[in-house]
């Protein structure tokens, strides 16, 4: 039997985490701390997987069903929604970490940790930014 919004709202925490099943792989996980999470259980290449859809009440029952249906479409097309989510998260992390400024900052920190001469560090900074922006004073 499918869940109704009142069932979700009235779900109380217990001694252990438990699941309230809705339909087509969608369920609400109620943790002992009282947190409620929407999850979607599916199989991809014969392996059972779970996709976290969101936290209740940020994501209501109707929105969770829509997200579940979108994930089911991906599974039917042969895609792995949790794998795509993981890949997107890693791609975002790597794109933030591999900017020129981030690599240069790591290089400066490494030089300072190795106790390089102050003149060396100044030259390194100048080589990477030969024309630093300086304040213009009105006279």
Protein Blocks (a to p, Z undefined) as FASTA:
>chain_A
ZZdfklmmmpccdfbdcdddfbehiacdddfkopacddddddeehiacdddfbdcfkbcf
klmmmmmmmmmmmmmnopafklmmmmmmmmmmmmmmmgfklmmmmmmmmmmmnopafklm
mmmmmmmmmbacdddddZZ
